[in-house]
């Protein structure tokens, strides 16, 4: 019988499920040395947030096949080290969705009906009915920013209150929004129309500070802001100014840039309702994550594929080494297109050209989808769940394979099309790459224009007409804003025709500077993406 170690508190319902299919030991509060000493005897490890599953811990678990986190985040697990060792990492993003959605509505109602202030007033011996006249949700417009699991649950409940719901999510089509009784809208339009804006996004470089001074100023005067998702999505200094100045009527916050926010001036404002990161903290959610962690751990130990995996399933020796460069390429091409596509993606086409000996196109395609979706969804997109998540968002996925000669260079292309683009129907972007003989991945083409790019770095992509002065204008603006250029290249098919400009930067590109770049005359599109450090080429398989 397989053996499972539970090293953090887990709901008894989850432990009972485990005991039906495995030998289970529950030992919480273990010191690092104690964990390292006993771990070699176990096939699976289940943790919450207390146990730190480092590379050292994973090395000690010589029999480990599964590490499960009873919760959403995996910050306490070295996922890269687990993947390298062929250990499947699981999390449980679903069961706390209801708790988070209900808490979002609870904070919203408390804010609009002054529940917390009225409670404190009455306990202080006062009877101030006229001081706490509130506002109804009925017939108000709710702007939902991010349509993952929690965003969907909030949308459903808001509709039950009789609210009109607007949705901003670059990866959700208009049809998918309509199926929920909501309307898809660009972010600026949502901010301008919504009476209440609620955030349901992951905290990523692309989403950090997504509501800054500019965005808060675009919100309706007298609107309310709710953030029960992640601290850092909102510029808290700008929010404080908008509340003090009277532009916003109030805010409900469950999360903060720094937690606990003991010195935050937001805590001093009477029109702010705050809770200490409680959104997922319900008895039912805690039991739910325990049950899911138990069920999926046992399923994975039986060799079944599960949709809450956050890394690769276990692979035969040598298989990961052969696939990893292609997985890195596909994932980063997905990230690149996610940053450059305008409007909700409607179709994604995955294509290989050449001889595919030893390459699993299904897994590589899933890696591309995961990279494309990861920036837009609260739950982590993976190889296991990427196709399911794409289908849920109304994205049609197609695949094509064009055979080639054995000596022909194998290339992988990802093509994304969006609806309702501002400048043209059927707006499409594409990126093509390959893995060279030394295992190094490169980007070979963007939108059909030949380029040669390493698979990483801070990249500014510009679509423009090839005319004198365009490159100089971009360089001059970046220099004036203190953004250093590491390299620049242009892809074009004819002189003074359409072209793409790729600028590799040493420094991150702030959102306001990107907005300035977009005002340069003659530019059609300008997008920024940070692909991080280029992955190291994998050594040849000697097994």
N, C-alpha and C positions, 0 to 999 in steps of 0.2 A: 504493500500500500504506500502511495506517495505521502510525503510528510510536508506539512505546512507550518511555518512559524508566524504567529501574529505578534508583532513587537510593539504595537500601539493599541490603545483602547478601541475595541470594535463592538458594534451592537451585537447583543447576544443572538439575535435572529441570524446574523451572518455567520457567527461561530457555529451555530447549530447546523446550518447548511454545509459548512466545511466538514463537520464531523461525520456527515453522511457519506462522504466520498474520500476522506483522507484522515491520516493520523495528525491531529492538530495539537500544537502547544501554544498557549497564550502566555507570553512572558513580556510584560511591559516594564518600562523604566530601566532597560538594560544599559549598563555602561558600554562604551565602545569596545573595550577589551572582552567583555562578556559576550557581546554579539559576535565578534570575530571568532571566539572560541567555539561557539555552538553552531554557527551557521553552516559548516560543511555537511551537516547531516540532513539538510532540508532541500526539497525540490522547489518550494515557493516561499516567498516572503510577502506578508501583507503589512503595510504601514499606513499611518496617517501623516501628520506633519512633524512629529517629534523625532522619529528615527531618521538619521541622515544616511542615505544609501550611497556612499561614496564609491569611487573606483576600488579603494582598498576593501571595502565591505563586499563588493561584487567578486573580487578575486578570491576572497575567503569562502564564498559560497560556491564551492567547486561543483555541486550538483544542481545549483539553481537553474531553473528554466523560466520562471515567472516572478516578477516583482510587481505587486499591485498596490496602488495608492487609493485608499478609500476616501476619495475627494477629487477635486478638479485639477489642482495644480500638481506639477511634478518637480518643483524647484528643489526639493530635498532628495531627488534621485538623479544620479549621473546617467542620463539617458544615453549619451554617446558611448560611455563605457559599457553599459548594458548591451547596446546594439553590437558593439565590437565583440562581445563575448557570446552573442547569439541568445541573449536573455530577453524575453518579451516583457515589455513594460506596459501595464494597464493603468487607466484611471477611470473615474466614474462621474462623467460630466452631467449625466441626465437627472438623477434623483433629486438634486437640489434645485432644479429649475422652477418647480412650483413654489418652493419656499422663497426663492429670490424674487419671483414675479409677484407673489402676494405681499412681500415686504415692500416692494416698489410702490404698489398701490396703497399700502398702509401709510408709508411716508408721505405720499401725495395727498391722501385724505387728511392726514394730521396737519399738513402744511396749509391746505386750503380751508380747513375748518378750525384751525387754531387749537387743536386738541391738547397739545402739550402745554401751551400757555394758559388755556382755560383751566386745565387741571391744577396747575401750580397756583393760579389765582384763587380758585375755590378752596384749596387746601390752606391758603394764607388767610382765610376768613372773609374773602370778598365775594361779591355777587355782581359781576360785571358783564351782564348779558349783551349790552350794546357795544361793548368794546371788542367783542369777538364774533361779529357778523362775518360769515365766511362766504365761500363761492362753491357752486356745484360743479360736478364733473359732466353732468348731462348737457349735451350739445356743445361741449367744448371740443377743441381740436387738439389731439395728442400727437406729438411728433416723436416717433420711435427711431432712434439712431442705432442701427445694428439689429439684424433679424436672425439671430441664432435661436437656440432653444428658449432662452429666457425672453428675448424680444417677442417671439411668437406667443408665449403664454401671456405676456403683458398685453399684446394686441388683442387676444381673445377676450381677456377680462375687461379691457377698455371698451370693446364693442358692446359688452353686456351692460355697461354703464350708460350706453347711448352716446358714446363719443365718436367723432369722426377721427380716423387714424391715418396719418401720413407716415410713410416709411422711407428712410434713407439707408440704402445698403447697396454699394456698387456691384454686388454679386447676386442680387435678387432681381429678377425680371418683373416687369409690370404685371404680367399674368400671374406670377407667383404671389405678388402682393394682393391682387384682386381676389385670388382664391381665399384669402384671409379676411376679405371684406375691407381691405385697406387700399390706399393709393400710394404708388411709388412716386417719389419726388426728389429732385436734387437737394443737396444739403441747404443751400442758401434759401431756396423756396420753402423748404420745411421750416427753417428758422423764422422766416418772415410771416408764416401763416399760423404756426402752432401757438396755442395758449399755454401749453405745457410741453416741455421737451424732456424726454427721458433717455439716458444713455445706456446701451447694452453692447459695449465693444470690449475686445481684449486690449490690454495696454501693450502696444508695439511702437517701434520708432515712427511708423506711419500714422498712428492714432494719438500719440502723446501730444497734449495741448491742442486737440482737434477743435475745442471750443476756447479760443483766445479772445482778446479784446475785440477784434474785428467781428468774429462770429457772434459774440454776446451782444454787440451793438446792432446786429441785424435782427435779433429776436424782437418780437412785438413788445412795445412798451407795456408793462404790467404783466408780462408772461412769467412763468415759473420754470425753474430748472431742477431736474431730479437726477442724481447720480448715485446709483446703487451698484455700479459695475466695477470700476477700477479708479483708484486715485491716480492723478496725473493726466486724465483725459481733459480736465478743465484747468485753465490758468486761474488759480485761486485768488491771486492778487487782482486780476481783471474782474473776477466774479464779485469780489468784495466791493470794488469800485462801482460796479453796475448795481449792486444792491443798495449801497449807501447813497448813490446818486439818484435812486428812484427809478432807474430804467427797468429793472426787474422787480417784480413784486415779492419774490421769495425764492428760496432754494431748499431742497431736501437732500441731505448728504449722508450716505452710509460709509463712504470711503474718502480717503484724503491722500495727498501727496506724501505726507509723512504721518505715520501712525505709531503711537497715539498723537493726535494733533493738539497737544496741550497748550501750545502758544499761538494757535491759529486765531486771527481776529474774526474769522467767520463765526466762532463760537460765542462772540459777544453780541451778535445781531439778533434782534427779536423776530425778524422775518426769515430765520433759518431754523429748520428742524434737522437735528443730527442724531445718528445712532452709531455705535461702535462696531462697524463692520459685521452686522448681524444678518445680512440678507439670506445667507444659506443656513442659518442656525435655527433649525426647527427639529423637534424630536423625530418627526416623520422623515426629514431629509437625512438625519444621521443614521436612522435605521435603514433607509433606502440605499445609501452608499455602501453600508456594510453588506447588505444582501447582494447588491450587484458585484461588489468586489469578490465576494465568496463564489457566486455562481460563475462568473467569467474566469476566475482563477482555476476552478475545477475544469471548466470547458477547455481552457488553454492547455492544461496538463494532459487532457485527453487527446490533444492534437487538433482540436477544432479551431477554426478562425473566429475571432470575436471582433466586434466593431468598436470596441473601446481601447484598442491597442494604440499606443503613441509612438511605436517604432516598428521595425521589421519583425516579422515572425522568425522563429529559429530557422536557419538555413544550413544546408549541408556544408561541411568544410570546403572552403575555396569559393563557394557560390557568392558570398558577400563581397569578396575581393574583386571578383569579375564584374559584378553589377554596380558596385559603389560609384565608380566614376560616372556611369550613365545615370544613376539615381541622383547624384549631385547636379549633373547637367540639367536633367529634366526638372528637378525641384527649382533651380535658380532661373531657368527659362520661364517657369510658371510665375515666380515672384516678379520677374521683369515685366511680363505682360500684364500682371495685376496692377503694376504701377503705371502702365502706359495706356491701358484701355479706358476709353471715355464712355461712361454709361454702364448700365447693368449688362453683364455678359449673357448672351443668349445661346451661343454655340461655342464649343471648343473642339478643334480638330487636332488629333494627334497623328503624326505621320512619320514613318521610317522609310528611308530610301537607301537601298543597298542590301548586302548580304548580312543577315542577322544571326549568324552562327553563335550560339552560346548566350544570346541576349533574350531575356524574357520581356517581350514588349508590353504585356499587361501590367507588370510591376513598374516598369519605367513610365508607362502612361499614368499610372496611379500617382507616382511621384510628382509628375508634372501637375496633375490636378491638385494634389495636396499643396504644392508650392503656390499655385494660383489662388487657392481658397484661403490659405492660412491668414492672410492679412485682414480678412473681412469677417471672420466668425469668432465668437467667443470661445467655443470649444476648439481643441487643437485638431486640425485636419491631418490625417495620416494616410499611409499607403492602404491601410485596411478600410478606412471609412470615406476616402475622398470621393469615390464614385457615388456613394449613397448621398453624401452632402451636396454634391453637384445636382443630383436628381431632385432633391428636396428644394433646391433653389431655382428650379425650372431651367437649368442649364442643360442643353442637349450636347452629348459627347459622341463624337464619331472618330473612327480610327481608319487609317489607310496604310497599306504596306506596298511599296514598290520594289520589286526584286531587282537586284543588280548583280554584276559580275563579282566573283569571290575577291578580286583585287580592288574593287571599287570602294571608295571611302563611304562608310556607313554614317548617315546623318539623321538627326531627329529634329522635326519641326513641330512647333506648337503655334496654332493659329486661333485667335479669339475674335469673335464678332460681337458687337454690342448694338442694341436697338436705341432709337431715339437720339443718335448722336446729333450734336448741334450743327455740325457743318455738312454732313452727308449721310445718306441712308446706307445701311449696311456697313457702318464703320468697322474696320478690321485692322488688327495688328498681328504681326507674325514674327517669330524668332526661330533661327535655325542654328544648331550646334553639332559638335562631334566630339568624340574622345579619340585622341591621337594615339599613336603606337606606344608612347611612353606613359600612357595613362592620364595625360593632362587633357582636361576638357576645355574647349574654346567655343565662343560664339562666332558663327561664320556669316550670318546675315540678319538684318533687321528690316522688316517690311519689304523684303525682296532686294535690299541694297547690300552689296557685299561689304563686310567689315571683318575685323580680326581683333577679338577682345578676350582677355582673360576672364575666367569665371569668378569674378568678385570685384569688390571696390565700390566706391561711391560714384554713381554714374548719373549724369544729366543727359537725357535724350531729347533732341530737338528735331522736329520735322519742319523743313523750310524749303524755299526756292533758292537754288544756288545762284546767288548774286553777290557782287562785291560789297564788303562791309558787314555782312552778317556775322562772320566769325569774330571780327574785331569788336562789334557791338556787344556780343556776349562776353568776350574776354574782358573788355573794359568795365562792364557792369560788375562782373564777379570780382575783379580786382579792387574796384572801388568799395565793395562790401566786405573785403578781407577774406574772400574765399579763394584759396590757392588752387591753381590748375596743375595737375600732374601730367596729363596728356590729352590730346585732342585728335580726332580723326573724322573724316567726312566720307560717307558712302553716297555715290551718285551714279547715274547711268548715262547722263549726258550733261554737257556744259550748260549752265543756266536752266537746268531742269529741276525736278523735284529731288530732294536730297535729305539725308539724315546726318546730323551732327552728334557725335558722342564725346562728351567731355568727362574725363576722369578727374575727380576732385580729391585733394588731400583732406579737405575739411567737410563736415556735414553742411548741407545746404538748407538754411532756415526757410520755413514756409513763406515769410514775407519776401525774401529774395527771389524765390521761385516765381512768386506772383509778379515781381518786377520783370523778370526775364520774359514772361509771357506777354508783356506789353511791347516788346521790341517789334518794330515794324517788319513784316515779312515772315514771321514765324507762324506756323500752323498749329503746332503742338509743342509743349515743353513739359517733360515729366522727370522726376527724380526718384531713384531707388538706391538703397544701400544693400548690396549683396554680401557685405562682410568680406572676410578674408577668403581668397581662393582656396579651395580644398587641396590638400596634398595629394599628388598622384598615388594610387595604390601600387604596392610592389607586385611583381608578377607572382602568380600562384605557383609555388614550387611543389605542391602536394600532388 
